[in-house]
Amino acid sequence: MSYPLLSLDLGNAVGDVIWSPYSSTIFSAVTSDGKVHVYDLYENKQDPLCIQKVVKRAKLTKARFNNNEFILIVGDDKGGVNSLKLSPNLRNLHLPKVEEESENNNNGEQEEEGFQAIDVEQVQKEKMQKLRALMDSKPKI
């Protein structure tokens, strides 16, 4: 039997929910009251990072993130399409802080100062695994 990891009440009918292509813990939901809700479960599991009213007299029905740019496109039940550029605080990838390593790397060469290779895909997997572990540790009701 399965149980929900997390339940959120957005207060209106949800037209669409879409995971971000650049962060494993960010998703957006659009609702019938014309609002876009952006959540980052890594930052806060209950409260959205942002809620923005996009349309006044229509219900939002679809949402899609652009795979190459920080843009969210939403559609409504009246045939309208709106493109939203995500503000910098909604683009946070939560990469780990780079700690100073030894002077030499595995090849015996010194790494360029201030830079370290980070496997972004692995970081995103680890973030989601940590989030799932926290959710799984909650007592079942």
Summary of the structure (lengths in Angstrom):
residues: 141
radius of gyration: 18.9
end to end distance: 13.0
largest distance: 63.5
contacts: 323
relative contact order: 0.16
helix: 14%
strand: 28%
